[in-house]
Amino acid sequence: MPSASSAVSDSSRPVPSSLWRDGDFRRLWAGQAASQFGEQASLVVLPLFAVLTLNASAGQLGVLRAVGQAPILLLSLFVGAWVDRWRTRTTMVLTDIGRALVLGAAAVAGLVGWLGLPGLLALAFGVGALSVFFDVAYQTSLVRLVERDQLVRGNSALEGSRSAAQIGGPALGGALVSLLSAPIAAASSALFFVLSFLSIRRIRRAESLPKRPEHSSRVWRRIHEGLRFVVGDTSLRTACLASAAFQFFFAAMMTVYLLFLPRELHLSGAAVGLALAATGPGSLLGSVLAARLPSRFGYGAVLVCAAALGDGVFLYVPMLRGSSAVTVPALLAVSFLFGTGGQLVNVTVMAVRQAVTPDAMQGRAAATITFVGMGLTPLGSLLGGFLAEEWGLRTSLLVMAAGMMLSPVVMAFSPLSRLGRELPASPLRDNGKAHDATTETGS
């Protein structure tokens, strides 16, 4: 039986064989790209505004980043249970409106001089909470929109758009904070969420939702089923552990990194944005390679090697000294390699997760992995701020970069590293029971 993602539109129009001939996929792609651009810009605007305008300490910056990441820990599991029951298009357009309104209000408050650290904390939490809804929804939307054999190409395109956002978002955010003001930077992010709303709301194909049971179960039971499914699958369980190790130490490292660049290397806000933006071109390359390398060398080999490359390159950053003419090109190279390796891992893991997960469990599986993988990021950000004050920036940066290497080590010593050139299959989908998965699990 075909999966729910093979649904046709109300006019019985079949899904085109090429993704780029599919107008609805193009609308999803364009909306997701605009949304990611706004999110990437805001992720740089808030910390730089705190450091450069409010003279925030390392501890305060750690708190700011932790507050923005806290919704991942607090909301992910509930969001997954919600998304599995509702149309992803509706969820995405509502979160776009919400983020545009929050950032618009912040821009107004900033222009009249009311945007202090408490306001930044509230802004970071609000945008972070809405982004959790959007990110789970767009990943689930792809499964409902395209065929199973198009998942890798679809993920490659969507992650490629996220990479393109990483090119322009940090550079724009850093430049606007440095040259103009944080309110203008916040307003620019809001405009991108408006563009995302206008594109995604034009998706015409009706979603084929997983079948609901006659008696709906409580949200806690549905959350438990998602957790049990992920823990019971070897590939997904390993992906969770590897992601948790990476995200914890990456959050700590980035807190130190955002202090290290302007205070230790004496870079301007625009130079910081440029250095961070170099992740984007690398991520674009990673997206292109992700559509080709796994089928040639195997999904497991690509995951381990890409993670080792992307994470290991940050071990060289604490060694940098000297003028910006020397340090900026080195930082560009580091960000490029990190983007390439990181994107290869992101696309490959997402394709594996979508392939092994029944349609009725997609939202909860995505949310569970997000919860486990990124739930520790607030603690990581707090740790980074604490260690930066206690140990100094260079020592803390080296320790956190070394900790990131736990991620490829976890994958290398797991069955995930032995995945071959073909995507693993979901037993429920292969047995033609994808539409009955909800009934069988009681969700």
C-alpha positions in Angstrom: 0.0 0.0 0.0 1.4 3.5 -0.8 2.3 5.6 2.1 0.3 8.7 3.1 2.9 10.8 1.4 1.7 9.6 -2.0 -1.6 11.4 -1.7 -3.0 13.3 -4.7 -4.6 16.7 -4.7 -8.3 17.4 -4.7 -8.2 17.4 -8.5 -6.6 13.9 -8.6 -3.4 15.4 -10.0 -0.6 12.9 -9.4 2.6 14.0 -7.8 5.1 14.9 -10.5 8.1 12.5 -10.8 10.5 15.5 -10.5 10.3 17.5 -7.3 11.0 20.7 -9.1 8.0 20.2 -11.4 5.8 20.0 -8.3 4.5 23.5 -7.6 3.5 22.5 -4.0 7.0 21.3 -3.2 8.4 24.5 -4.6 6.1 26.5 -2.4 7.2 24.5 0.7 10.8 24.9 -0.3 10.5 28.7 -0.8 8.6 29.2 2.4 11.0 27.1 4.4 14.0 29.0 2.9 12.5 32.3 3.9 11.7 31.1 7.4 15.2 29.7 7.9 16.7 33.0 6.6 14.8 35.0 9.2 15.7 32.5 11.9 19.4 32.5 11.1 19.5 36.3 11.1 17.7 36.5 14.5 20.1 33.9 16.0 23.0 36.3 15.3 21.2 39.6 16.0 20.3 38.8 19.6 23.7 37.7 20.9 25.5 40.5 19.1 23.1 43.1 20.4 23.7 41.8 23.9 27.5 41.7 23.6 28.1 44.9 21.6 25.2 47.2 22.8 24.4 46.0 26.3 27.9 44.9 27.2 26.6 41.5 28.3 28.9 39.3 30.3 29.8 35.7 29.4 27.3 34.5 32.0 24.5 36.8 30.7 25.2 35.7 27.1 25.0 32.0 28.2 21.6 32.8 29.9 20.3 34.5 26.7 21.2 31.6 24.5 19.8 29.1 27.0 16.5 30.9 27.2 16.2 30.8 23.4 17.0 27.1 23.3 14.8 26.2 26.3 11.6 25.6 24.2 13.3 22.7 22.5 13.5 21.0 25.9 10.1 22.1 27.1 7.9 21.8 24.0 9.4 19.3 21.5 7.5 16.2 22.7 4.2 18.0 22.9 4.7 19.6 19.5 5.4 16.1 17.9 2.2 14.7 19.3 0.3 17.8 18.0 1.8 17.8 14.5 0.9 14.1 14.0 -2.8 15.0 14.5 -3.0 18.3 12.5 -2.1 19.7 9.1 1.4 20.8 8.8 0.6 23.7 6.5 -1.7 25.3 9.1 1.0 24.9 11.8 3.7 26.5 9.6 1.7 29.5 8.5 0.6 30.2 12.1 4.1 30.0 13.5 5.3 32.3 10.7 2.7 34.9 11.6 3.6 34.6 15.3 7.3 35.1 14.7 6.7 38.1 12.5 4.5 39.7 15.2 7.0 39.0 18.0 10.0 40.4 16.1 7.9 43.3 14.8 7.0 44.2 18.4 10.6 43.9 19.4 11.7 46.3 16.6 9.2 48.9 17.8 10.3 48.5 21.4 13.9 48.8 20.4 13.3 52.0 18.4 11.8 53.7 21.4 14.6 52.5 23.7 12.8 49.8 25.6 14.8 46.8 24.3 17.0 45.8 27.2 18.2 42.4 28.4 14.8 41.3 29.8 13.2 42.1 26.5 15.8 40.1 24.6 15.2 37.1 26.9 11.5 37.2 26.2 12.0 37.7 22.5 14.5 34.8 22.4 12.0 32.5 24.2 9.1 33.4 22.0 10.9 33.0 18.7 12.5 29.7 19.9 9.1 28.3 20.9 7.5 29.1 17.6 10.5 27.8 15.7 10.1 24.4 17.4 6.6 24.1 15.9 7.8 25.2 12.4 10.8 22.8 12.3 8.9 19.7 13.3 6.1 20.6 10.9 8.2 21.1 7.8 10.0 17.9 8.3 6.7 16.0 8.7 5.2 17.9 5.8 7.8 16.6 3.4 6.9 13.0 4.2 3.2 13.8 3.4 4.0 15.6 0.2 6.5 13.4 -1.7 7.2 9.8 -2.5 9.5 7.7 -0.3 12.1 7.4 -3.0 12.2 11.3 -3.2 13.0 11.8 0.5 16.7 12.2 0.1 16.3 14.6 -2.8 13.6 16.5 -1.0 15.7 16.7 2.2 18.7 17.8 0.2 16.7 20.7 -1.3 15.2 21.8 2.0 18.5 21.6 3.8 20.2 23.3 0.9 17.8 26.2 1.4 18.7 26.3 5.1 22.3 26.5 4.0 21.6 29.4 1.7 20.0 31.1 4.7 23.1 30.5 6.7 25.1 32.4 4.0 23.0 35.6 4.1 21.3 35.5 7.5 24.4 35.8 9.8 26.1 38.3 7.5 22.9 40.5 7.3 22.3 40.2 11.0 25.8 41.1 12.0 26.1 44.0 9.5 22.8 45.5 10.5 23.6 45.4 14.3 27.0 46.8 13.6 26.1 49.5 11.1 22.5 50.4 12.0 20.7 49.0 15.0 19.2 45.9 16.5 15.6 47.0 15.9 16.2 47.2 12.2 17.9 43.8 12.3 14.9 42.4 14.1 12.5 44.0 11.6 14.4 42.4 8.7 13.9 38.9 10.3 10.2 39.6 10.6 9.9 40.3 6.9 11.3 36.9 6.0 8.7 35.2 8.2 6.0 37.2 6.3 7.5 35.9 3.0 7.4 32.3 4.3 3.8 32.7 5.3 2.8 34.0 1.9 4.5 31.0 0.1 3.4 28.2 2.4 -0.2 29.3 2.5 -0.4 28.7 -1.3 0.2 25.0 -1.0 -2.8 23.4 -2.7 -2.5 19.7 -2.2 -4.6 18.4 0.6 -2.6 16.5 3.2 -3.5 12.9 3.8 -3.4 12.7 7.5 -2.6 9.3 9.3 -5.8 7.5 10.3 -7.0 8.3 13.8 -8.3 5.7 16.1 -12.0 5.8 17.2 -11.0 6.6 20.7 -8.2 9.2 20.9 -5.5 8.6 23.5 -4.2 11.3 25.8 -1.2 13.4 24.8 1.0 11.7 27.3 0.3 8.3 25.9 1.1 9.5 22.4 4.3 11.1 23.6 5.3 7.8 25.3 4.6 5.9 22.1 7.0 8.2 20.2 9.7 7.8 22.8 9.3 4.0 22.9 9.5 3.8 19.1 12.7 5.9 18.9 14.4 4.0 21.8 13.4 0.7 20.2 15.0 1.4 16.9 18.8 1.0 16.9 19.4 3.6 14.2 17.2 6.3 15.7 18.5 5.6 19.3 22.1 6.1 18.1 21.1 9.2 16.2 19.7 10.6 19.4 22.8 9.9 21.5 25.1 11.3 18.9 23.0 14.4 18.4 22.8 14.9 22.2 26.6 14.8 22.5 27.1 17.1 19.6 24.4 19.7 20.5 25.4 19.9 24.1 29.1 20.7 23.4 28.3 22.8 20.3 26.0 25.0 22.4 28.7 25.5 25.0 31.3 26.0 22.3 29.2 28.6 20.4 28.7 30.6 23.6 32.4 30.9 24.0 33.0 31.3 20.3 30.7 34.4 20.1 32.8 36.0 22.9 36.1 34.7 21.5 35.7 36.4 18.1 35.1 40.0 19.1 37.0 40.0 22.4 40.0 37.8 21.8 40.4 38.2 18.0 39.0 41.8 18.1 36.6 41.3 15.1 33.9 43.7 14.3 30.2 42.7 14.2 30.3 42.5 10.4 33.4 40.4 10.5 31.8 38.0 13.0 28.8 37.7 10.7 31.0 37.0 7.7 32.9 34.3 9.6 29.7 32.6 10.7 28.1 33.0 7.2 30.9 30.9 5.6 29.0 27.9 7.1 26.4 28.5 4.4 28.5 27.8 1.3 29.9 24.7 3.0 26.4 23.6 3.8 25.3 24.0 0.2 28.1 21.8 -0.8 27.1 19.3 1.9 23.5 19.3 0.6 24.7 18.5 -2.9 27.0 15.7 -1.7 24.3 14.3 0.5 22.2 13.5 -2.6 25.1 11.4 -4.1 27.6 10.1 -1.5 25.4 7.8 0.6 24.3 5.8 -2.4 27.9 5.4 -3.5 29.8 4.9 -0.2 27.0 3.9 2.2 24.9 5.9 4.6 27.0 4.7 7.7 30.4 5.6 6.2 29.2 9.0 5.2 27.7 9.8 8.6 30.9 8.9 10.5 33.3 10.6 8.2 31.3 13.8 7.7 30.8 14.1 11.5 34.5 13.7 12.2 35.4 16.3 9.6 32.8 18.9 10.6 33.3 18.6 14.3 37.1 18.1 14.3 37.9 21.3 12.4 37.0 23.5 15.4 40.0 22.0 17.3 42.1 24.5 15.3 40.2 27.6 16.3 41.9 28.2 19.7 45.3 28.3 18.0 44.3 31.4 16.0 46.1 34.7 16.8 47.1 37.8 15.0 45.4 40.4 12.8 42.0 40.0 11.1 43.9 39.6 7.8 45.2 36.3 9.1 42.4 35.1 11.3 39.3 35.9 9.1 40.4 33.6 6.2 41.2 30.8 8.7 37.8 31.2 10.3 36.1 31.2 6.8 37.8 27.8 6.1 36.8 26.4 9.5 33.2 27.4 9.0 33.1 26.1 5.4 34.4 22.6 6.4 32.0 22.6 9.4 29.1 23.5 7.2 30.0 20.8 4.7 30.3 18.0 7.2 27.4 19.1 9.3 25.0 19.3 6.4 26.0 15.8 5.2 25.1 14.5 8.6 21.9 16.4 8.9 20.5 15.3 5.5 21.6 11.7 5.8 20.2 11.3 9.4 16.9 12.9 8.4 16.5 10.6 5.4 17.2 7.6 7.6 14.7 8.7 10.2 12.0 9.4 7.7 12.6 6.1 5.9 12.3 3.9 9.1 9.4 5.7 10.6 5.8 4.9 9.9 3.7 7.9 8.6 1.6 8.0 11.7 4.7 8.4 13.9 6.6 11.0 11.8 5.9 14.1 13.9 6.6 12.3 17.2 9.8 10.7 15.9 11.1 14.0 14.7 10.2 15.7 17.9 11.7 13.0 20.1 15.0 13.2 18.3 14.9 17.0 18.6 14.1 16.7 22.3 16.8 14.3 23.1 19.4 15.7 20.7 18.9 19.4 21.5 17.2 19.3 24.9 20.6 19.7 26.6 21.6 22.8 24.6 20.4 25.2 27.3 22.6 23.5 29.8 25.4 23.6 27.3 25.1 27.3 26.8 25.1 27.9 30.5 28.2 25.7 30.9 30.0 27.6 28.1 29.3 30.9 29.8 30.5 29.6 33.2 33.7 28.0 31.8 34.5 31.1 29.8 34.6 33.1 33.0 36.4 30.5 35.1 38.9 29.0 32.6 39.3 31.8 30.0 38.2 31.8 26.4 40.9 29.8 24.7 41.0 26.9 27.1 37.2 26.7 27.2 37.0 26.7 23.5 39.5 23.9 23.1 37.7 21.7 25.7 34.3 22.2 24.1 35.6 21.5 20.6 37.1 18.3 21.9 33.8 17.3 23.5 32.1 17.7 20.1 34.1 14.7 18.9 32.0 12.4 21.0 29.4 12.5 18.3 31.3 10.7 15.5 32.8 8.3 18.1 29.3 7.3 19.2 28.2 6.7 15.6 31.4 4.8 14.7 30.9 2.2 17.4 27.2 1.6 16.6 25.2 -0.3 14.0 24.4 3.0 12.4 27.9 3.1 11.0 27.2 -0.2 9.1 24.3 1.1 7.1 24.8 0.3 3.4 23.9 2.1 0.2 20.1 1.6 0.5 17.9 3.3 3.0 16.5 1.0 5.7 12.8 0.4 5.5 10.0 0.7 8.1 8.4 -2.7 8.8 5.0 -1.1 9.0 5.3 0.6 5.7 6.8 -2.4 3.9 4.0 -4.6 5.2 1.4 -2.2 3.9 0.3 -1.1 7.3 1.4 2.5 7.3 -2.2 3.8 7.5 -3.0 1.4 10.4 0.0 2.4 12.5 -2.0 4.8 14.6 -4.5 2.2 15.4 -1.9 -0.4 16.3 0.0 1.9 18.6 -3.1 3.3 20.1 -2.2 6.9 19.3 
